[in-house]
Amino acid sequence: MPLPVLAIHGGAGTLLRSKMSPEMEQQYRAELRTILQAGEQMLANGRGAMDVVCEAVRRLEECPLFNAGKGAVYTADERHELDASVMNGHTLAAGAVAGVSRVRNPVLAARAVMERGEHLLFIGAAAEAYVEKLGMEMVDPGWFGTPQRLEQLRRARAEAAGALLDHDGQASTPIMESKKFGTVGAVALDAAGHLAAATSTGGMTNKLPGRVGDSPLIGAGCYASDDSCAVSCTGTGEAFIRVAAAREVGALMEYAGLSLDEAARRVVFEKLGRVAGQGGLIAVSKDGAVSLPFNTEGMYRGSVQQGRPPVVGIYGEAEEAANLAH
């Protein structure tokens, strides 16, 4: 039986390392490590993959550094619309919510939909009313906002109008917000050999109200099957939807006999390329293999096997190797 394993991501995009202070870089890396260490302990205690991925994503939702939950980006009308989904690889059960603005932890709402309802996907105010009855913690919509995210919205508006500010990309985040895909996610294999995936997002800065990307769509931004792998995606949502990116990884493994890494890289570097898709994904196979490919300059990511220290990354592979050397 392969070792239990957890992988997480916190978004991908055009990384401006020149704008990343050592303190900020260490903060991102520390948050990723902390979440991975908590997940590793859960796996060591025999917790199931679904418990582990939901807790990892809940922690990412609670961290303002990432675009999910607290710290979610603003829509064009200065609101928050959050999406999330989960999938159980053992049973193929799944649940999702989209366009919610009062649910503190959308990933937990998605799990509640999966476990306690007859339907798979709920949207908007109806989703909020439904999951509130299921016991989800609700918050005022303003709880999700931060001054940094509001600043990013205003800069995005200026850029769209052609007035690119001279400090664009310098404040608040080392990833250019106009080229940042802020989904978060987790995939895991547990001691029983079962897989699970979870994905959550605050959407895209300055997006039109009502727009939904791949994150709450099973097969596009999230997928898990014990027959192959668990996948969580981050990127230009419309492109990931068009190629059914998450399911495509598993399909290439099941029907074409590809390894996890071969399948994941083909989706990221070939399938997405056909539709100008940018971003990346994290995947764990039924054999415990891990793949974390991305076609952007960076992706917040990390993985950990039970009983081993976590490994985290932000930049491309060459840069990470140089970083570790120092």
C-alpha positions as CSV (number, residue, x, y, z in Angstrom):
1,M,0.0,0.0,0.0
2,P,1.5,3.4,-1.0
3,L,2.1,6.0,1.7
4,P,-0.7,8.5,2.3
5,V,0.0,11.8,0.6
6,L,-1.5,15.4,0.5
7,A,-0.9,18.1,-2.1
8,I,-2.2,21.7,-2.0
9,H,-2.1,24.8,-4.2
10,G,-2.8,28.4,-3.6
11,G,-3.1,29.8,-7.1
12,A,-0.9,30.3,-10.2
13,G,0.1,33.3,-12.3
14,T,2.7,35.6,-13.7
15,L,5.1,35.8,-10.8
16,L,7.1,38.9,-10.1
17,R,10.0,37.7,-8.0
18,S,11.6,41.1,-8.1
19,K,8.6,42.3,-6.2
20,M,8.6,39.5,-3.6
21,S,10.3,40.6,-0.4
22,P,12.1,37.9,1.6
23,E,9.6,38.4,4.4
24,M,6.6,37.9,2.1
25,E,8.1,34.9,0.5
26,Q,8.7,33.3,3.9
27,Q,5.2,34.1,4.9
28,Y,3.7,32.3,1.9
29,R,6.1,29.3,2.4
30,A,5.3,29.1,6.1
31,E,1.6,29.1,5.5
32,L,1.9,26.3,3.0
33,R,4.1,24.2,5.3
34,T,1.8,24.7,8.3
35,I,-1.2,23.5,6.3
36,L,0.7,20.5,4.9
37,Q,2.0,19.6,8.4
38,A,-1.5,19.6,9.8
39,G,-2.7,17.4,6.9
40,E,0.2,15.0,7.4
41,Q,-0.8,14.6,11.0
42,M,-4.3,13.9,10.1
43,L,-3.2,11.2,7.6
44,A,-0.9,9.7,10.2
45,N,-3.9,9.5,12.6
46,G,-5.8,7.5,10.0
47,R,-8.2,10.3,8.9
48,G,-9.9,9.8,5.5
49,A,-8.8,11.7,2.4
50,M,-12.1,13.8,2.3
51,D,-11.5,15.0,5.9
52,V,-7.9,15.9,5.0
53,V,-8.6,17.9,1.8
54,C,-11.5,19.8,3.3
55,E,-9.5,20.8,6.3
56,A,-6.6,21.9,4.1
57,V,-8.8,24.0,1.9
58,R,-10.7,25.4,5.0
59,R,-7.3,26.6,6.3
60,L,-6.5,28.2,2.9
61,E,-9.9,29.9,3.0
62,E,-9.1,31.3,6.4
63,C,-5.8,32.8,5.3
64,P,-6.0,36.3,3.6
65,L,-2.9,35.6,1.5
66,F,-5.0,33.4,-0.8
67,N,-8.0,34.2,-3.0
68,A,-10.6,32.0,-1.3
69,G,-12.8,32.8,1.7
70,K,-11.3,35.6,3.8
71,G,-9.3,37.7,1.3
72,A,-11.4,36.8,-1.7
73,V,-11.2,39.2,-4.6
74,Y,-13.9,41.7,-5.6
75,T,-16.2,41.5,-8.5
76,A,-16.8,44.5,-10.8
77,D,-19.6,45.7,-8.5
78,E,-17.4,45.4,-5.4
79,R,-18.9,42.3,-4.0
80,H,-17.6,38.8,-3.4
81,E,-18.9,35.7,-5.1
82,L,-17.3,32.4,-3.9
83,D,-17.3,28.9,-5.4
84,A,-16.2,25.5,-4.1
85,S,-16.5,21.8,-4.9
86,V,-15.4,18.5,-3.4
87,M,-15.3,14.9,-4.8
88,N,-14.9,11.5,-3.1
89,G,-12.9,9.2,-5.2
90,H,-14.2,6.1,-3.5
91,T,-17.9,6.7,-4.1
92,L,-17.7,9.3,-6.9
93,A,-20.0,11.5,-4.7
94,A,-19.6,15.2,-5.2
95,G,-20.9,18.5,-4.0
96,A,-20.5,22.2,-5.0
97,V,-21.7,25.7,-4.4
98,A,-21.3,28.8,-6.6
99,G,-21.8,32.5,-6.3
100,V,-22.2,32.6,-2.5
101,S,-21.3,35.6,-0.5
102,R,-22.3,34.8,3.1
103,V,-20.9,31.3,3.7
104,R,-17.7,31.5,5.7
105,N,-16.2,28.3,4.4
106,P,-17.5,27.4,0.9
107,V,-15.6,24.1,0.9
108,L,-17.5,22.9,4.0
109,A,-20.8,23.9,2.3
110,A,-19.8,21.9,-0.8
111,R,-19.2,18.9,1.4
112,A,-22.5,19.4,3.2
113,V,-24.3,19.4,-0.2
114,M,-22.5,16.2,-1.1
115,E,-23.2,14.4,2.1
116,R,-26.7,15.6,3.1
117,G,-28.6,16.5,-0.1
118,E,-29.9,14.8,-3.2
119,H,-28.5,17.4,-5.6
120,L,-24.9,18.2,-6.5
121,L,-24.6,22.0,-7.2
122,F,-26.4,24.9,-5.6
123,I,-26.0,28.6,-6.6
124,G,-26.4,32.0,-5.1
125,A,-28.9,33.0,-2.4
126,A,-30.6,29.6,-2.7
127,A,-27.3,27.9,-1.9
128,E,-26.8,30.1,1.1
129,A,-30.3,29.4,2.4
130,Y,-29.9,25.7,1.9
131,V,-26.5,25.3,3.6
132,E,-27.4,27.6,6.4
133,K,-30.2,25.1,7.3
134,L,-27.5,22.4,7.2
135,G,-25.6,24.3,9.9
136,M,-22.9,26.2,8.0
137,E,-21.4,29.3,9.6
138,M,-22.7,32.4,7.9
139,V,-21.0,35.8,7.9
140,D,-21.7,39.3,6.7
141,P,-20.5,39.7,3.1
142,G,-18.0,42.4,4.2
143,W,-16.1,39.8,6.3
144,F,-14.3,38.5,3.2
145,G,-12.9,41.8,2.1
146,T,-9.5,43.2,2.8
147,P,-8.0,46.6,1.9
148,Q,-5.4,44.9,-0.3
149,R,-8.1,43.2,-2.4
150,L,-10.0,46.5,-2.8
151,E,-6.8,48.1,-4.0
152,Q,-6.4,45.4,-6.5
153,L,-9.8,45.9,-7.9
154,R,-9.2,49.6,-8.4
155,R,-5.9,48.9,-10.1
156,A,-7.5,46.3,-12.4
157,R,-10.1,48.9,-13.4
158,A,-7.4,51.4,-14.2
159,E,-5.6,48.9,-16.3
160,A,-8.7,47.9,-18.2
161,A,-9.2,51.7,-19.0
162,G,-5.6,51.8,-20.3
163,A,-4.2,53.8,-17.4
164,L,-1.6,51.3,-16.1
165,L,-0.3,52.6,-12.8
166,D,3.4,52.7,-12.3
167,H,3.2,50.6,-9.1
168,D,1.1,47.8,-10.7
169,G,2.4,44.4,-9.4
170,Q,4.3,46.0,-6.6
171,A,1.8,46.3,-3.8
172,S,0.1,43.6,-1.8
173,T,1.1,40.5,-3.8
174,P,4.1,39.1,-5.8
175,I,1.7,37.9,-8.5
176,M,0.3,40.5,-11.0
177,E,-3.4,40.5,-10.1
178,S,-4.4,40.9,-13.7
179,K,-2.6,37.7,-14.4
180,K,-3.3,35.8,-11.2
181,F,-5.6,32.8,-10.9
182,G,-6.3,32.6,-7.2
183,T,-8.1,29.3,-6.7
184,V,-7.0,27.1,-3.8
185,G,-7.2,23.3,-3.6
186,A,-6.1,20.1,-2.1
187,V,-5.9,16.4,-3.2
188,A,-5.1,13.4,-1.0
189,L,-4.6,9.7,-0.8
190,D,-5.4,8.1,2.6
191,A,-4.2,5.0,4.3
192,A,-7.2,3.0,3.0
193,G,-6.2,3.8,-0.6
194,H,-9.0,6.3,-1.2
195,L,-8.7,9.6,-3.0
196,A,-10.4,13.0,-2.6
197,A,-10.2,16.4,-4.1
198,A,-11.4,19.9,-3.0
199,T,-11.3,23.3,-4.8
200,S,-12.3,26.8,-3.7
201,T,-12.0,30.2,-5.1
202,G,-13.0,33.9,-4.8
203,G,-13.1,34.2,-8.5
204,M,-11.3,36.8,-10.7
205,T,-10.7,40.4,-9.8
206,N,-13.1,42.8,-11.5
207,K,-15.1,39.9,-13.0
208,L,-18.7,40.4,-14.2
209,P,-21.2,39.5,-11.5
210,G,-22.6,36.1,-12.0
211,R,-19.6,34.7,-13.9
212,V,-18.7,31.2,-12.8
213,G,-15.4,29.5,-13.6
214,D,-14.2,25.9,-13.4
215,S,-13.8,25.6,-9.6
216,P,-17.3,24.4,-8.7
217,L,-17.6,22.3,-11.8
218,I,-16.9,18.6,-11.3
219,G,-14.6,17.4,-14.1
220,A,-13.3,20.9,-14.9
221,G,-11.7,22.3,-11.8
222,C,-12.1,19.3,-9.4
223,Y,-12.2,15.5,-9.9
224,A,-11.4,12.3,-8.0
225,S,-11.7,8.6,-8.7
226,D,-10.0,5.7,-7.0
227,D,-9.6,4.3,-10.5
228,S,-7.0,6.9,-11.4
229,C,-6.3,10.1,-9.5
230,A,-7.5,13.2,-7.6
231,V,-7.1,16.6,-9.3
232,S,-7.6,20.3,-8.3
233,C,-7.0,23.0,-10.9
234,T,-6.2,26.7,-10.9
235,G,-6.2,29.0,-14.0
236,T,-8.3,30.6,-16.6
237,G,-11.5,28.9,-15.7
238,E,-13.1,29.1,-19.1
239,A,-10.2,27.2,-20.7
240,F,-10.3,24.5,-18.0
241,I,-14.0,24.0,-18.6
242,R,-13.6,23.7,-22.3
243,V,-11.1,20.8,-22.0
244,A,-12.6,19.3,-18.9
245,A,-9.2,19.5,-17.5
246,A,-9.5,17.7,-14.1
247,R,-11.3,14.7,-15.6
248,E,-9.0,14.6,-18.6
249,V,-6.0,13.8,-16.4
250,G,-7.8,10.7,-15.1
251,A,-9.1,9.7,-18.5
252,L,-5.6,9.8,-20.0
253,M,-4.5,7.5,-17.2
254,E,-7.4,5.1,-17.5
255,Y,-7.8,4.9,-21.3
256,A,-4.4,5.8,-22.7
257,G,-2.3,4.2,-20.0
258,L,-0.3,7.3,-19.2
259,S,1.4,7.8,-15.9
260,L,0.1,10.6,-13.6
261,D,2.8,13.0,-14.5
262,E,2.5,12.3,-18.2
263,A,-1.3,12.8,-18.1
264,A,-1.1,16.0,-16.0
265,R,1.6,17.5,-18.1
266,R,-0.2,16.7,-21.3
267,V,-3.3,18.5,-20.0
268,V,-1.4,21.6,-18.8
269,F,1.0,22.0,-21.7
270,E,-1.0,20.6,-24.7
271,K,-4.7,20.5,-24.0
272,L,-4.9,23.9,-22.4
273,G,-2.5,25.3,-24.9
274,R,-5.1,24.7,-27.7
275,V,-7.5,27.1,-26.0
276,A,-4.9,29.6,-24.7
277,G,-5.4,28.3,-21.1
278,Q,-3.0,29.4,-18.4
279,G,-2.6,28.0,-14.9
280,G,-1.8,24.6,-13.4
281,L,-3.1,21.7,-11.4
282,I,-2.2,19.4,-8.5
283,A,-2.8,15.7,-8.8
284,V,-2.3,12.5,-6.7
285,S,-2.6,9.1,-8.2
286,K,-4.0,5.9,-6.6
287,D,-0.4,4.7,-6.4
288,G,0.7,7.8,-4.3
289,A,2.5,9.6,-7.1
290,V,2.3,13.4,-7.1
291,S,2.3,15.9,-10.0
292,L,2.2,19.7,-9.8
293,P,2.6,21.1,-13.3
294,F,1.8,24.7,-14.4
295,N,2.4,26.7,-17.5
296,T,2.7,30.1,-15.8
297,E,5.8,31.6,-14.1
298,G,4.7,30.4,-10.7
299,M,2.2,28.5,-8.6
300,Y,1.9,28.4,-4.8
301,R,2.1,24.7,-4.1
302,G,3.3,21.9,-1.9
303,S,3.0,18.2,-1.0
304,V,3.8,15.9,1.9
305,Q,3.9,12.1,2.4
306,Q,3.0,10.6,5.7
307,G,6.0,10.6,8.0
308,R,8.0,12.9,5.9
309,P,8.6,16.7,5.9
310,P,6.6,18.9,3.5
311,V,8.0,20.3,0.3
312,V,6.7,23.7,-0.9
313,G,7.3,25.8,-4.0
314,I,6.4,29.1,-5.5
315,Y,8.4,29.6,-8.7
316,G,9.4,27.3,-11.6
317,E,11.4,24.2,-11.0
318,A,14.8,25.8,-11.9
319,E,14.2,28.7,-9.6
320,E,13.1,26.4,-6.8
321,A,16.3,24.4,-7.1
322,A,18.4,27.6,-6.9
323,N,16.3,28.7,-3.9
324,L,17.0,25.4,-2.1
325,A,20.7,25.6,-2.9
326,H,20.8,28.9,-1.0
